[in-house]
């Protein structure tokens, strides 16, 4: 197991020691000029973005404030700007999403290049997060983050490979000989993909979604043992979100830093059975989410009501 140990650096040991944007600084780092080191951007209370170019190196950072930060984005989001960078259109350069205090998220497309950025604001349907509003009032404070990008980078750092638009067609197995049976009848050889190629490996972890029925059928056809999960049944619960907020937050209800409250309940009975709450959604709406023919699926989405369910294991 690996652990990280952090120690605070102050004074000249902090490359951003002299940076002060006022209130509610929200730093984010990105190699915006394509020179191999990380530059710094800071959102702040007044809604603007402060740009500090790294004029040092990837190992010894020296940040120099750039006076054209506003021109870089040509925008003021109002209050509490929170920028984040991601190559959302997969064209090799970084685009920018900026959260605002009123809960909306603005999108700036990089129409330049990785080394020579040029940002153009995108509105309406050209902004993939145009319909997102994380709250009401001036203290909603949208702070966008793209978690998948971070996970992908971490996997690649350890030598992993991400394959998009790739489907596993079949698990390749080899029956062991009588002298090499040990405790397994089969040895994994790899995966056959839909494009006809194979991945050779003796270890496979399958993290399947509930709708991957074709994969379950394929595994069963080659002799993989499949065990049915325990089945639970219950009923849906619909609350007023304001009731849950008051019950959980008490006198602090309505504080802008708290948001909506949620809960989890569980009881382990003496007979070994379990009763538990499930999928408590702070503000919810039950909608149809069918993913295949002749199958009924429902899911929860955020709305003024709070949705939950109470289940018991059969």
C-alpha positions, 0 to 999 in steps of 0.5 A: 500500500502506498501513502502520501505524506504532506508538509506545508511549505511557506515563504519562498518555498511556496511558489504561490506565496505572493499570490492573493486574489482576495476572497474565495480563491479556487486554484487549478493547475493546467499546462495551458501553453504546452511547455511541459510544466503546470500553470496556475489559474485562480478563481475568486469572489469577484468572478474573474480568473487570475492567470499565473504562468509557470516561467520556471520548470516542471520540477521548480515552479516560478509563477508570474501573474499575467495581466491579460487574464481577463482577455484570455477568457473575455468573461466575468461569471459574476461571483465565485469563479471556479475554473477547470480544464479538460480536453472535452472535444478530444482535439489535443488542447485544453478547454475551460469550464467555469462555475459561477456563484449563481450555480451555472457553468460557462464553457470556453472552447479552445479554438487555438492549439495546445501551445497557442490557446485561444478561448471562445465562449460557447452558449446554448446547445454549444455548451454541454453543461448549459442546462446544469444549475447546481442550486438557487441564489447567489451562493450555489457556487458551481465547482465543475470537476471531471473525475473520469479524466483524473482517473484515466490519467492515474491509470496511464501513469501506472502503465495502463491503457484505455480503449474507447469504443471497444467491446469484449466478445469472448473470454478465452479459456484453456482446459487444464491437463490432468497433471495441472488441474490444481484447484482450477479446471480452466486457465484464462488466456485472454480476451477476444474483442469485437474487432477480431483482435485479442488481449493476451493475459492470464488475469481478467477483472470484469466490472459489469453493469446490470445491463451487460446481459450479453456478457453474462451469457457469453461467460456462462457459455464458456463455463464460468460459474455465475452465482445469483446475488441476494434479492431485495424488495421494498417500497419507494419513499417520497419526502419533502426535501425541506423536512429532511433538511430541517431534521438533519441540519437543525438550526443551521438549515439553509446555510449556503455551505451545507446544501441539501441533507441526506440520510442512510438507515440500516438494521441487522435483524437477529435472524440474519436478514437486513433492512436498509434505505437505498438510493437516497437522492436529495431532491428526486424524481423517479423516471423511466430509464429502460435500457433494453427491449421488454425491460422496465427500469426506473431511476431517480433524478434531482427535483424539489422532492427527496426520493429514497426506498426501504428494502429488505433482503429476501 
